[in-house]
Amino acid sequence: MGNRGMEELIPLVNKLQDAFSSIGQACNLDLPQIAVVGGQSAGKSSVLENFVGRDFLPRGSGIVTRRPLVLQLISATAEWGEFLHCKGKKFTDFDEIRQEIEAETDRATGANKGISPVPINLRVYSPHVLNLTLIDLPGITKVPVGDQPADIEQQIREMIMQFISRESCLILAVTPANTDLANSDALKLSKDVDPQGLRTIGVITKLDLMDEGTDARDVLENKLLPLRRGYIGVVNRSQKDIDGRKDIKAALEAERKFFLSHPGYRHMAEKMGTPRLQRVLNEQLTNHIRDTLPAFRSKLQSQLLALDKEAEEYRGYRPDDPSRKTKQLLQMVQQFSVDFEKRIEGSGDQVDTVELSGGAKINRIFHERFPFELVKMECDEKEMRREISYAIKNIHGIRTGLFTPDMAFEAIVKKQVIKLKEPCVKCVDMVIQELINTVRQCSNKLECFPMLREETERIVTTHIRDRESRAKDQVLLLIDIQLSYINTNHEDFIGFANAQQRSSQTNKSQSSAGNQVIRKGWLTINNISIMKGGAKEYWFVLTAESLSWFKDDEEKEKKYMLPLDNLKVRDVEKSFMSSKHIFCIFNTESRNVYKDNRTLELACDTQDDVDSWKSSLLRAGVYPEKTVTVESETTTTADNFSMDPQLERKVETIRNLVDSYMAIVNKCIRDLMPKAIMHLMINNVKDFINAELLAQLYSAGDQNALMDESQEQAQRRDEVLRTHQALKEALAIIGDISTTTITVPMPPPVDTSWMGGRRSPPPSPTAPRRMSSGQRPAPRGAPPPPNRPGPLGPFNNTADSPQAPSRPNRAPPSIPSRRPPPSPTRQVPP
């Protein structure tokens, strides 16, 4: 029966397969198996039935095997079959097994010849089998039938390759003797994945169908078209025998008599036949299993280690225990509070490396977005001067004033301060939105309990919305406080006496800051024509006086330098063809900005990057474009007027005073806004989550209902526990394996270049040649006799025909299919 010590390994592998199948996982750990590969009608199913000793596989036209069949043969005292999808049900009638295979195949593929890569697992217990695990794969076909797709051949090849590509899979390449061996699909696929022949065993079927006088002796002796593991010949039942319900035991006895009586095979009859194939496969498989177990054990241990912590948490878990629910509710709320504070205050663990969020995003709102919104509210220079001149004239009324009126200054300042309300309210809205996003991100850890997550988000979001109105009221109160009293005695206010000198001081300060670098980064110039190479990315450097770009961030090769005089920024609508966000720079005097382009379109990856660059340009004095309505445009056109020198001096004085005072107000607002929002919103929400969230959850309803876990979580818990247990069982099974068993040595390498499409080597000159019955030796030097194909193909030749054209007698890359040339008579052993 072969190597009995090693045969004990295969039942252990079968247990491993069951361990993983029981948890619904595909066995992707490359468990050692034998895949049966061959073309249609090659005899694969008959070989499997001979192993079992029973008829149990479907037969018919087209592709009979339409799903992979994982067949586990187990030696036992009784005989029955079990399907994994019908666990616990024993099939003692093998006709029922055939019907169940057909029904299960149709359930997955339909009844009209479709195929599926999902395997059917069948275990057969019998006293007449050796312990083997085989996979019967669909036969390779060329022409689709039924509902099969046009690429059926490619699909079947890919399905076969999924199994035989594994290094742990042995390949049983089945080829009928009445086809050309050199063109065998099974051997070609085997060669693709196993070029050294370490995993391939050749099986030659239908030896009894070869023409009288021809044989496959040279192939079976591994002299012609050799394989490293060699070939084994088998004789299956014919279609007539199958239709006549010929018993497989009788067929195996007939097979044995065939090899013992055939003159070409009787000297190696003990190495041929289905029983011999069973023993060889068992030896090879058990050797292979033992060789792959160390790596197999390492994979199992790594998976077990990854699940240990999670399985420990789930062990002893009782979903309906009230005390557990109370304890877990406290833990979940505490964890939510910690996560929220970490996201706001910053933390070294669970750092988001993709985008800004939480406290970092709010910090950007405070120090980039809010200042940007403030500057956007500043008046255009010409509009400001016009408003000041109107104020001066309206204050003087019918009289011509001799002095600059204080009331004009106060009126303009108050108008500018009122404009600050909009950016302040917008800042509160942006912070609130980010707080709500942070709450949702933190509640992701509560997804195991959908009711708890929903209620937590509702309570915290409601509180944030409640604080929103209070925060906005307080922010608007800050603006109203600024409006209530214009403090012209502020230490930073330039005063009337110094207003005239402010322009020259400003110019000096700007010139001294000309070389100050405000920002650096990558931007894409979007409006370069395709003829000139299309959009390109450059390294940009923004200073107080210019915008320069270089080939790369080493800043050695400068491409262009653009002065910032008379430049403004405006948004560009995002194209549906582009994933980038675009803004553009243009000249207010309608001059070209860059070469022949009136605008310079710059693209960033995100809207946040666009806002950040626009904020930096504001610091450099490049303001956003004002949206001019038709009414204001008409007013501007109609009110073009000239001022007398005295009025112009008054306007310039008040303009400098307004700039000075608004700088003080903006500085104050920019400082107070983050503090107010932090106190009224962010800190308040943190305190609410720490102190009141749990009480609110208790008062919201039944806390037991809040802690009802989701269906997905229950499935996840069960899957983790079952997988963990299966891995432990698998490691225990492997630990029981004895490594003191006998090893069958690997055969030496052979020349398999014929499988790569090259001409096969001629037979060994020392190998004896076979003759057909009645053939006499030809005289020395006589030409070889002509040949012609036999009726059953190139392996089945009849007697020589004088009409057939003569050709040189050369060994073809196939099983000997014609009568070999005459040679000295050889004595055949009895």
ZIGI-V124051 format. One record per backbone hydrogen bond with DSSP energy under -0.5 kcal/mol. CO is the residue of the C=O (numbers start at 1). NH is the residue of the N-H. E is the energy in kcal/mol with one decimal. If there is no record, write none. Layout:
BEGIN
CO	NH	E
CO	NH	E
END
This chain:
BEGIN
2	4	-1.2
3	7	-2.0
4	8	-0.8
5	8	-0.6
6	9	-2.1
6	10	-0.6
7	10	-0.6
7	11	-0.7
8	12	-0.8
9	13	-1.8
10	14	-2.4
11	15	-1.9
12	16	-2.0
13	17	-2.5
14	18	-2.1
15	19	-2.3
16	20	-1.9
17	21	-2.6
18	22	-2.4
20	23	-0.8
20	25	-1.9
21	24	-1.6
26	28	-2.0
33	35	-0.5
33	170	-2.9
34	135	-2.7
35	37	-0.7
35	172	-3.2
36	137	-1.5
37	174	-3.0
38	140	-1.2
39	42	-1.4
43	47	-1.9
44	48	-2.0
45	49	-2.4
46	50	-2.2
47	51	-1.7
48	52	-1.9
49	53	-3.2
49	54	-0.9
54	56	-0.6
62	64	-0.8
64	66	-1.0
66	116	-2.1
68	70	-0.6
68	120	-2.7
69	71	-0.8
69	136	-2.7
70	72	-0.6
70	122	-3.1
71	73	-0.6
71	134	-3.1
72	74	-0.5
72	124	-3.2
73	132	-1.2
74	126	-2.2
80	125	-2.9
81	91	-3.0
82	123	-3.1
83	86	-0.8
84	87	-0.8
86	89	-2.1
88	90	-0.6
90	92	-0.7
91	81	-2.2
92	94	-0.7
93	96	-0.7
93	97	-1.2
94	98	-1.9
95	99	-2.2
96	100	-2.6
97	101	-2.3
98	102	-2.3
99	103	-2.6
100	104	-2.9
101	105	-2.3
102	106	-2.4
103	107	-2.0
104	108	-1.1
105	109	-2.3
106	110	-2.3
112	147	-2.8
116	68	-0.6
120	70	-2.9
120	122	-0.6
121	84	-1.9
122	72	-2.8
123	82	-2.6
123	125	-0.5
124	74	-2.6
125	80	-1.8
126	76	-1.5
126	129	-0.8
130	132	-0.9
132	73	-3.6
133	34	-1.7
134	71	-3.6
135	36	-3.3
135	137	-0.7
136	69	-2.2
140	40	-1.3
145	148	-1.9
149	152	-1.2
151	155	-2.3
152	156	-2.4
153	157	-2.3
154	158	-2.5
155	159	-2.2
156	160	-2.6
157	161	-2.7
158	162	-1.7
159	163	-0.9
160	163	-0.8
160	164	-2.5
161	165	-1.7
163	166	-1.0
166	169	-1.7
168	33	-0.8
168	170	-0.5
170	35	-3.0
170	172	-0.5
171	173	-0.8
171	201	-2.8
172	37	-2.5
172	174	-0.9
173	203	-2.6
175	205	-1.7
176	179	-1.1
179	181	-0.6
180	183	-1.1
181	184	-1.8
184	188	-1.9
185	189	-2.6
186	190	-2.1
187	191	-2.4
188	192	-1.7
189	193	-1.4
190	194	-2.5
194	197	-1.6
199	171	-3.4
200	229	-0.6
201	173	-2.1
202	232	-1.7
203	175	-2.7
203	205	-0.6
204	234	-2.5
205	177	-2.9
206	209	-1.3
207	210	-1.2
211	214	-2.1
216	220	-2.6
217	221	-2.3
218	223	-2.9
218	224	-1.7
219	222	-1.8
230	202	-2.2
232	204	-2.0
233	273	-3.0
234	207	-0.9
238	242	-2.4
239	243	-2.8
240	244	-2.1
241	246	-3.1
242	245	-1.6
247	251	-2.0
248	252	-2.7
249	253	-2.1
250	254	-2.4
251	255	-2.2
252	256	-2.2
253	257	-2.3
254	258	-2.2
255	259	-1.9
256	260	-2.1
257	261	-2.1
258	262	-1.9
262	265	-1.0
262	266	-2.2
265	268	-2.0
266	269	-1.1
268	271	-1.6
269	272	-1.3
273	277	-2.1
274	278	-2.5
275	279	-2.2
276	280	-2.7
277	281	-2.6
278	282	-2.3
279	283	-2.5
280	284	-2.8
281	285	-2.9
282	286	-2.5
283	287	-2.3
284	288	-2.4
285	289	-2.7
286	290	-2.3
287	291	-2.1
288	292	-1.7
289	293	-1.0
292	296	-2.0
293	297	-3.0
294	298	-1.9
295	299	-2.0
296	300	-2.1
297	301	-2.5
298	302	-2.2
299	303	-2.1
300	304	-2.6
301	305	-2.4
302	306	-1.7
303	307	-1.2
304	308	-1.1
305	309	-0.5
307	311	-2.8
308	312	-2.1
309	313	-1.5
310	314	-1.6
311	315	-1.6
314	317	-1.9
317	319	-0.5
318	321	-1.6
320	322	-0.6
321	325	-2.1
322	326	-2.4
323	327	-2.4
324	328	-2.8
325	329	-2.4
326	330	-2.1
327	331	-2.1
328	332	-2.7
329	333	-2.4
330	334	-2.3
331	335	-2.6
332	336	-2.5
333	337	-2.3
334	338	-2.3
335	339	-2.7
336	340	-2.4
337	341	-2.2
338	342	-2.3
339	343	-2.2
340	344	-1.7
341	345	-3.2
342	346	-2.0
343	359	-3.0
351	353	-0.6
357	360	-1.3
358	362	-2.0
359	363	-2.5
360	364	-1.7
361	365	-1.8
362	366	-2.5
363	367	-2.2
364	368	-1.9
364	369	-1.9
365	370	-2.8
368	372	-1.7
369	373	-2.3
370	374	-2.2
371	375	-2.3
372	376	-1.8
373	377	-0.7
374	377	-1.0
375	378	-1.6
380	384	-2.8
381	385	-2.2
382	386	-2.1
383	387	-2.3
384	388	-2.2
385	389	-2.3
386	390	-2.1
387	391	-2.3
388	392	-2.6
389	393	-2.4
390	394	-2.9
391	395	-2.0
392	396	-2.1
393	397	-1.9
396	399	-1.7
399	401	-0.7
403	405	-0.5
405	409	-0.9
406	410	-2.2
407	411	-2.5
408	412	-2.1
409	413	-2.4
410	414	-2.4
411	415	-1.8
412	416	-2.0
413	417	-2.5
414	418	-2.4
415	419	-1.1
417	420	-1.7
418	421	-1.7
419	423	-0.6
420	424	-1.7
421	425	-2.6
422	426	-2.3
423	427	-2.0
424	428	-1.8
425	429	-2.2
426	430	-2.3
427	431	-2.0
428	432	-2.4
429	433	-2.4
430	434	-1.8
431	435	-2.3
432	436	-2.4
433	437	-2.1
434	438	-2.2
435	439	-2.1
436	440	-2.1
437	441	-2.2
438	442	-2.4
439	443	-1.9
441	444	-1.0
442	445	-1.1
443	446	-1.7
444	447	-1.5
446	449	-2.2
448	710	-3.1
449	453	-2.4
450	454	-2.5
451	455	-2.4
452	456	-2.5
453	457	-2.5
454	458	-2.0
455	459	-2.5
456	460	-2.4
457	461	-2.3
458	462	-2.3
459	463	-1.9
460	464	-2.3
461	465	-2.5
462	466	-2.0
463	467	-2.3
464	468	-1.4
465	469	-1.1
466	470	-1.0
467	471	-2.8
468	472	-2.6
469	473	-2.2
470	474	-2.3
471	475	-2.5
472	476	-2.7
473	477	-1.8
474	478	-1.6
475	479	-1.5
476	480	-2.4
477	481	-2.4
478	482	-1.8
479	483	-1.8
480	484	-1.6
481	485	-0.8
485	487	-0.9
486	488	-1.3
487	490	-1.0
490	493	-1.5
494	498	-0.6
495	499	-0.6
496	499	-0.8
498	501	-0.7
498	502	-0.5
499	502	-0.8
501	505	-1.7
502	506	-2.6
503	507	-2.3
504	508	-2.0
505	509	-2.5
506	510	-2.4
507	511	-2.3
508	512	-2.2
509	513	-1.2
511	514	-1.1
513	516	-1.4
513	544	-0.6
514	545	-0.8
516	518	-0.5
516	544	-1.0
519	542	-3.1
521	540	-3.2
523	525	-0.5
523	538	-2.9
524	526	-0.8
524	603	-2.4
525	536	-1.3
529	532	-1.1
529	534	-2.5
530	533	-1.7
536	525	-2.7
538	523	-2.3
538	540	-0.7
539	550	-2.9
540	521	-1.9
541	543	-0.5
541	548	-2.6
542	518	-3.1
542	519	-1.5
545	564	-2.3
546	543	-2.8
547	562	-2.9
548	541	-3.1
549	559	-2.8
549	560	-1.4
550	539	-2.3
552	555	-1.7
556	558	-0.8
557	551	-2.1
560	549	-2.1
561	563	-0.6
562	547	-2.7
564	567	-1.5
566	588	-2.9
567	623	-0.6
568	586	-2.2
569	625	-2.9
570	584	-2.7
572	582	-0.5
575	578	-1.2
581	604	-3.1
582	572	-1.5
583	602	-3.3
584	570	-2.1
585	600	-2.3
586	568	-2.2
587	590	-1.6
591	587	-0.5
594	597	-2.5
597	593	-2.4
597	594	-1.6
598	587	-0.7
599	601	-0.6
600	585	-1.9
600	602	-0.5
601	526	-2.5
601	527	-0.6
602	583	-2.4
603	524	-1.9
604	581	-2.8
606	610	-1.4
607	611	-2.5
608	612	-2.2
609	613	-2.4
610	614	-2.5
611	615	-2.1
612	616	-2.0
613	617	-2.5
614	618	-1.8
615	619	-1.6
616	620	-1.1
617	622	-3.0
618	621	-1.6
621	623	-0.8
623	569	-2.2
626	628	-0.8
627	629	-0.6
629	633	-2.1
630	634	-2.2
631	635	-2.3
632	636	-2.5
633	637	-2.0
634	638	-2.3
635	639	-1.7
637	640	-0.8
639	641	-0.8
644	648	-2.4
645	649	-2.0
646	650	-1.8
647	651	-2.9
648	652	-2.5
649	653	-2.1
650	654	-2.5
651	655	-2.6
652	656	-2.0
653	657	-2.1
654	658	-3.0
655	659	-2.3
656	660	-2.2
657	661	-2.6
658	662	-3.0
659	663	-1.7
660	664	-1.3
661	665	-2.3
662	666	-3.0
663	667	-2.0
664	668	-2.1
665	669	-3.1
666	670	-2.9
667	671	-1.2
668	672	-2.7
669	673	-2.8
670	674	-0.6
671	675	-0.8
672	676	-3.1
673	677	-2.7
674	678	-2.4
675	679	-2.3
676	680	-3.1
677	681	-2.4
677	682	-1.5
678	683	-2.9
681	685	-2.5
682	686	-2.3
683	687	-2.4
684	688	-2.3
685	689	-2.5
686	690	-2.2
687	691	-2.6
688	692	-2.6
688	693	-1.4
692	696	-2.4
693	697	-2.3
694	698	-2.1
695	699	-2.1
696	700	-0.9
697	701	-0.5
698	701	-0.7
701	703	-0.5
702	706	-1.4
703	707	-1.3
705	708	-1.4
706	452	-1.1
707	709	-0.5
710	714	-2.0
711	715	-2.3
712	716	-2.5
713	717	-2.7
714	718	-2.4
715	719	-2.6
716	720	-2.6
717	721	-2.4
718	722	-2.6
719	723	-2.7
720	724	-2.6
721	725	-2.3
722	726	-2.6
723	727	-2.5
724	728	-2.1
725	729	-2.5
726	730	-2.6
727	731	-2.4
728	732	-2.2
729	733	-2.5
730	734	-2.4
731	735	-2.0
732	736	-0.8
733	736	-0.9
734	737	-1.5
743	745	-0.6
750	752	-0.9
752	755	-1.6
753	756	-1.5
753	758	-1.1
754	757	-1.2
764	767	-1.5
772	775	-1.8
779	782	-2.0
790	793	-1.5
793	790	-1.1
793	796	-1.8
795	797	-0.5
801	804	-0.9
805	787	-0.5
808	810	-1.2
812	814	-2.0
813	182	-1.0
827	829	-0.5
END
